[in-house]
Amino acid sequence: MASRSRLGESSEDQTKRDSRWSRSEKAIARKACDAALKRELQELMDETKRRADRMKKSSELWDLECLLTGRRRDIDRKYDPRYSCLTEALGRLLHEKRLSEEDLRGLGADKLDLIRSFAQFLAESVA
């Protein structure tokens, strides 16, 4: 059972409470996410164009549709706009090298530590 630091509050609740995002931090995070999303969508468009140019059979059209549907789901999950998911989203983008720490300059040390920690967790779970 999770320990309670406040009456009725789990350690997860405390972490969420302690990691409130200031207005400027939200703006920095949103700008970083928007830039990463723009780059990822451009990569997907370039890949889609290359695949479409190489198509020889009509059945390959449906393969492309399947790829795009899957990527859309992945991208929608990855760029979840809720602030409760922001630390994990930024950590994933950092892990995938879609963001650099420079993109996150201006965030509080507590946020950066959580983001780095999640990126490190992902790196270790892949290895």
Secondary structure, 3 states (H helix, E strand, C coil): CCCCCECCECHHHHHHHHCCCCHHHHHHHHHHHHHHHHHHHHHHHHHHHHHHHHCCCCHHHHHHHHHHHHHHHHHHHHCCCCHHHHHHHHHHHHHCCCCCHHHHCCCCHHHHHHHHHHHHHHHHHHC
